[in-house]
């Protein structure tokens, strides 16, 4: 059952406190989540570049491995492993501390943590929480914050935030493509983002190995319950067969959710003998987080994920049982 979203403070309620944190900080950490996507990393890099232009020493970070597919984002080369000291830490697009991987201790031990997010399932782990579940992307929240702070938004900052917004709306195709998102896209283009180039890098720059991996996963697709449940998987054997890395599997779930009868689409990824990662997409009236919550995961109504610390063959049965039960009892 979908959990009601908490009431979060508005931007105008916390911007003064965030401004104070920034003013009192010489070294600012900007942290994306594990298995970073363009929304998380673009938000972190966009904010970092703006703070650097404001005279701060910035330390953008993401848990390893950072996807190579995102190396087009301005500031990617600035990513650090472990900064010596931080006065404050800003986190981006992460609902739970478990999603920070090996950087979790950094979050838990930092005195000032500003949590910038748009997930309805956010745990609110920050000392300051700027969470807007209505926003189409965390990049949209970052843009509003930078405007409220009167912080610089250069073409590089705009490029990062446009990439965040563009990809989290599926190229302005998902249900979260609101009027506000489209207007923001236009504003970011006016500020210097190149929409054609970002679209090229986001959706039209596949490697041969990535294309072959997607072909294997699509050819292995399963359809159950009259096509309402669609699922496939990425195994280590498949990666070896086409000489691909796991981060090249990011487009597979989009292929699964394009099937016309789909109400739940599930992609299982074998990350190791005892770790399976799960991506879920849904259509009305179903909620993707309902599939992931039993495994400690979460996300959005239409897109969610989880980690199951079980072998693929075990995780597959457990996750699909949850999905079948949801589709046959509601």
Beta strands, then each sheet from edge to edge (+ up, - down):
strand 1: 27-32
strand 2: 57-62
strand 3: 88-92
strand 4: 113-117
strand 5: 128-131
strand 6: 222-224
strand 7: 229-234
strand 8: 264-272
strand 9: 275-282
strand 10: 298-299
strand 11: 303-308
sheet 1: 2+ 1+ 3+ 4+ 5+
sheet 2: 6+ 7- 8- 9+ 11- 10+
end
